[in-house]
Amino acid sequence: MDTLEQLIQQKDYKGLVSACEELEFHVAIGRIDVPLNTLYSFLFAGYLLTNELNASRFLWKRLSTDLKEDSELRNFHRIFVSLWKREYPTVYEEITRSSWTNPLLVQLNQELMTIIRERMFGLISTAYSHISIADTSRYLGVPEADLPSSLQPRGWEMTENGFIPKQIEKKVEQTTGLEQLDQLAGYVMYLESSV
């Protein structure tokens, strides 16, 4: 469990998912004894943080009836269902009202709110050239009165009846792999042979 705490502190959520899946395997074959409700809570949180909704769905399906009664797992399930249905106001409500006994789950819950909101900023910036105040509030889970102070630092322009989102520049990562070098060598060979 110390490994999970380190991964959470480093915000390595893909690593958290991998470590939880590995622990789940070891628990299943009887090598270690870990409280399953805690393990599955971390795994559920990891899936939600990495936006693996299908994995979240199948995790819930494979949980025993006893585990489905755990309050923290039910909290994550309610958040998941809202995400699955794309009911964003409900997502934010569920995240806000959920209570947690483990401080690491409190931290993951807060991070989930931030990550979902950042995903929504990206989606809105990509999909909308203008968005109404009500829709912005609904998608971001921010009260309408607080929107101007939240969006202006991000470069969004306020209009009479909504916002013009600032387009997020995609970082294009150029890599030179072996396939590209092989292709380049092939072009050079072709050009030299045709001269």
C-alpha positions, -999 to 999 in steps of 0.1 A, spaced: 0 0 0 30 23 4 36 20 -33 0 32 -40 6 62 -17 37 71 -36 20 69 -69 -8 91 -57 16 117 -43 34 117 -77 0 119 -95 10 89 -116 -26 76 -121 -17 51 -148 9 37 -125 -18 36 -98 -41 15 -120 -13 -9 -129 -2 -13 -93 -38 -19 -82 -44 -44 -109 -12 -62 -99 -23 -62 -63 -57 -76 -73 -40 -105 -91 -18 -113 -60 -49 -111 -38 -68 -134 -61 -41 -161 -60 -37 -157 -22 -2 -143 -21 -11 -112 -1 -40 -101 21 -52 -66 14 -87 -52 23 -105 -55 -10 -127 -24 -4 -96 -2 -1 -79 -18 -31 -110 -15 -53 -116 21 -42 -81 30 -53 -85 11 -86 -119 27 -92 -104 61 -86 -75 53 -109 -99 43 -137 -119 75 -133 -88 97 -132 -74 81 -164 -109 83 -180 -111 45 -184 -149 44 -181 -152 9 -196 -127 -5 -171 -147 12 -144 -179 -4 -156 -164 -39 -157 -148 -34 -123 -182 -26 -108 -197 -57 -125 -171 -80 -111 -174 -68 -75 -192 -90 -51 -225 -79 -36 -208 -73 -2 -183 -50 -18 -210 -31 -37 -224 -21 -3 -192 -3 7 -199 34 9 -167 46 -8 -172 22 -37 -208 33 -40 -195 69 -41 -172 61 -70 -199 42 -88 -223 71 -86 -196 94 -100 -190 68 -128 -227 65 -137 -229 103 -140 -198 104 -162 -211 75 -183 -244 93 -189 -226 126 -194 -246 143 -168 -219 167 -158 -238 188 -132 -245 155 -114 -209 145 -117 -198 176 -98 -226 172 -73 -215 136 -66 -179 145 -62 -187 174 -39 -211 155 -16 -192 122 -14 -176 115 20 -144 95 24 -127 78 54 -93 75 38 -73 108 34 -58 95 1 -93 90 -13 -101 126 -3 -70 137 -23 -80 115 -53 -116 129 -52 -103 165 -53 -79 156 -81 -108 139 -100 -128 172 -98 -98 191 -112 -91 166 -140 -127 164 -151 -130 202 -152 -98 204 -172 -111 178 -197 -142 199 -200 -122 231 -206 -104 212 -234 -136 198 -249 -154 232 -248 -124 250 -264 -123 225 -292 -161 221 -298 -174 257 -293 -167 290 -309 -193 305 -285 -210 289 -256 -239 302 -235 -235 311 -198 -259 283 -187 -241 257 -207 -207 268 -195 -219 266 -159 -234 231 -165 -203 217 -182 -178 231 -157 -198 228 -125 -192 265 -116 -220 288 -106 -229 313 -132 -219 342 -110 -184 328 -106 -178 321 -143 -163 355 -153 -136 353 -126 -129 317 -134 -127 321 -172 -110 354 -178 -76 343 -165 -78 315 -191 -82 340 -219 -119 334 -225 -139 365 -237 -172 373 -222 -200 383 -245 -235 396 -239 -249 361 -236 -220 338 -232 -183 332 -237 -159 328 -265 -135 300 -254 -98 305 -260 -86 278 -284 -61 255 -267 -31 249 -289 -22 213 -294 14 204 -289 26 185 -319 53 162 -308 77 153 -336 97 122 -330 122 105 -352 117 68 -350 133 40 -368 105 37 -393 109 74 -403 147 69 -407 142 38 -428 117 56 -450 141 86 -454 169 62 -463 147 46 -489 140 81 -504 177 89 -505 186 56 -521 158 61 -547 170 96 -555 206 86 -558 198 57 -581 177 78 -604 205 104 -610 
